[in-house]
Amino acid sequence: MEREVQRVRQAFLSGRSRPLRFRLQQLEALRRMVQEREKDILAAICSDLCKSEFNAYSQEVISVLGEIDFMLENLPEWVTAKPVKKNLLTMLDEAYLQPQPLGVVLIIGAWNYPFLLAIQPLIGAIAAGNAVIIKPSELSENTATILAKLLPQYLDQDLYIVINGGVEETTELLKQRFDHILYTGNTTVGKIVMEAAAKHLTPVTLELGGKSPCYIDKDCDLDIVCRRITWGKYMNCGQTCIAPDYILCEASLQNQIVQKIKETVKEFYGENVKESPDYERIINHRHFKRILSLLEGQKIAFGGETDEATRYIAPTVLTDVDPKTKVMQEEIFGPVLPIVPVKNVDEAINFINEREKPLALYVFSHNNKLIKRMIDETSSGGVTGNDVIMHFMLNSFPFGGVGSSGMGAYHGKHTFDTFSHQRPCLLKSLKREGANKLRYPPNSQSKVDWGKFFLLKRFNKEKLGLLLLTFLGIVAAVLVKAEYY
Amino acid sequence: MDPFEDTLRRLRETFQAGHTRSAEFRAAQLRGLGRFLQDNKQLLHDALAQDLHKSAFESELSEVAISQGEVNLALRNLRAWMKDEHVPKSLATQLDSAFIRKEPFGLVLIIAPWNYPLNLTLVPLVGALAAGNCVVLKPSEISKSIEKILAEELPRYLDQSCFAVVLGGPQETGQLLEHRFDYIFFTGSPRVGKIVMTAAAKHLTPVTLELGGKNPCYVDDNCDPQIVANRVAWFRYFNAGQTCVAPDYLLCSPEMQERLLPALQSTITRFYGDDPQSSPNLGRIINQKHFQRLRALLGCGRVAIGGQSDEHDRYIAPTVLVDVQEAEPVMQEEIFGPILPIMNVRGVDEAIEFINRREKPLALYAFSNSSQVVKRILAQTSSGGFCGNDGFMHITLASLPFGGVGASGIGRYHGKFSFDTFSHHRACLLRSPGMEKLNAIRYPPHSPRHLRKLVVAMEARDCSCTLL
């Protein structure tokens, strides 16, 4: 393990991941990989999650391609130095922010969108000029295998590598030193990753989870609301970090909601959901059993059918759920949707705030004031109003959690920024030493006053200010030279 | 008996109740901070003189004025910073409202150091308050006089339902760190930085760590040694060298060293007189422990300039060491004192290689008449910040972020960067409840026709995202 990481570090130190042209080439190669080997990639995802080709393509591959194209288009601009506003003291100098690579980045992927969650961070890490080690989730075995097979065929073999393995290998890997770690997964392991990172003072981005609440107001079009919720909840068989985890609504709405979700499920997946090619399966038996146990003692409004052999769990809705029961104690990550009745939006807000900050928050209402209030009085990683999932799709948004749902963010330029050090640079000249005499000891009160003037003084009108600044700067330099030389 | 339990609960309740959310409340807090600085200026100067023998010049410029500047900047820009930031939208979200909401994290812990005890406490505090958080401040127990003022006077100027000062040493700080915070801002050594981050990991608390390291200062043959000596000496001996961004050691050729030594001597004499110990412009070492540590470093290499020390006064003369070996203690730890070792290198390449063999520093300096040399060092090294042809001037520009990289730290602040550091950037997408037809493409059952439509829609996008 140590040798592998050393090899990657040596490759980074050679400097070849830094030039813009190299980064663009690697990104183009990655794009070719995704296009040329689409069949293999889709087959791997499909066999891991019993996913249809359409779903694998539209949920994972399309986003990856979009992200690569976005990077290719914008990277030349992002790598350039950005000048910043100067003050009186630095007027004649160059002051800018220069993005630089961090070094060796570790990306630990998750099993629910195994291709997307490994490759999307990779794209930004390459764009930022780093070397990368990917550790895909071992639970999505086939995707892990295909990544290990394909990456070296298209990308630089020493700069970007895949290391596969289970808990033991990951623990070993985490003992090594990295320059940034991006981890997608659960809260428990998130803590372990951050603790390991602390030993080396490695910055981390943790994309975790939680129970994403979904509040349905009585002032809304339930038909549309239930279609959107059904789509977001049961996609990937509920195994989505930003799936609406549970519903909060007034008791009087429950029956209608149940009915409409039931109808939508039929529309989406047919009479016999098990036979729909668009409906996925639970990743493994452990999670299958876990989700099953959440159903104990619950009022199943519809669904609830399971088949252990195929790890099938039907789209399920629970009503009148007691907040103290197990299904409301952990992130469900499955096709089970509890409805917890609340009296009104006040109670809903309190309910949400008594719990850990979730990764996503959803609110459905025609009343914009209510939506605004929901946002103002709660916190979460992100919010989508009147829909679910969609804020993930806009890459001008930073995507990440807060509190126990995570720290840091990525997507689009935010990935580039996450994996870069934005280095502040001030370039002065060795000339005009006369002006510096103001700051050198021996000091006096007037030097203090002048010093404060140059540090703090501001001017209101930009252009006038600049002219005045120049004039004052010259006057000051002359004065100083005369008085203190 | 947990001494912090009640305080933390009180602050959390205030935060939960939403008191800190309004711009008016935050502005009032910031104005209070401003008044604290103005009302207590003499008191603060005296305390800084007591703790670190800081001159009025140093106290005013590097502590009071900097803090005041940040308060003013935050007050002027608060509403603009707080505004929801609208973001570019995709084809699918054209009719929606897409913005980033800046939210306070909640309960913030700021742990401050002793070397600029006012500045490094108040500047982060400005950011945390401006961002709407409740704050627990843990000033350094080592700078006792300032600690006292911060504990006794500062709370009177702020709303105490959302602000508290806690006191104590390493043991109390350890106890404090067992509690859950929503953000921790720490300034100090890398060793303690690791302890803070490990404690934060238990609660998944995000952190900013402003640490340190050995800041290299490369001096090219192509420059005027007197000018370089002026600039390097000023930044090295400011606050008796106890500055995280001070040039820690010099890298230059033996020829340049020969020219620099007399120049440095001349500068030091001009700055501090023939007897620097009697100059009001030179600080003192904070305590006996650090004094002893620094005095031991005087034994490394050979003293070319200075080298005197006085235990009673915790005084160490502005010193330059030569003939230093890399393995000696003065090149193994951050000096944090008025001692400047000179290491010889034969040119820029060797200097770059020397720098890159070591941990990434908080600051990096390069002096040369050739902008090519300066830019080359910039391009081939990494550090928190960089200044060409001067010392830490870059940290006086609020439009530049201040922070480390690698072992020198995580995160950044100053000006708007402070506000952003102490805010959660929450992505908010408000969709219209109508336009359901557009969504039809994402719903099952799926068919090849759907896929073709999707691919076409993807090609017609403005920014990358799917139509799903």
Interface residues (C-beta under 8 A of the other chain):
Chain A: L13 S52 F54 N55 Y57 S58 Q59 I62 S63 L65 G66 E67 D69 F70 V84 K85 K86 N87 L89 T90 A95 L97 Q98 Q100 L102 G103 D179 T187 G190 K191 M194 E195 A197 A198 K199 L201 P203 L206 L208 C220 D221 I224 V225 R227 R228 W231 E267 F268 Y269 G270 S276 P277 D278 Y279 N353 F364 H366 N368 I371 I375 D376 E377 S379 S380 G381 G382 V383 T384 G385 N386 D387 I389 M390 H391 M393 L394 N395 S396 F397 P398 F399 V402 G403 S404 G406 M407 G408 A409 G412 H421 Q422 R423 P424 C425 L426 L427 K428 S429 L430 E433 N436 R439 Y440 P441 P442 N443 S444 Q445 K447 V448 G451 K452 L455 L456
Chain B: Q16 G18 R21 S55 A56 F57 E60 L61 A65 I66 Q68 G69 N72 V87 P88 K89 S90 A92 T93 A98 I100 R101 E103 F105 G106 D182 P190 G193 K194 M197 T198 A200 A201 K202 L204 P206 L209 L211 C223 D224 I227 V228 N230 R231 W234 R270 F271 Y272 G273 S279 P280 N281 L282 N356 F367 S368 N369 S371 V374 K375 L378 S382 S383 G384 G385 F386 C387 G388 N389 D390 M393 H394 T396 L397 A398 S399 L400 P401 F402 V405 G406 A407 G409 I410 G411 R412 H424 H425 R426 A427 C428 L429 L430 R431 S432 P433 G434 E436 N439 R442 Y443 P444 P445 H446 S447 P448 H450 L451 L454 V455 M458 R461 C463 S464 C465 T466 L468
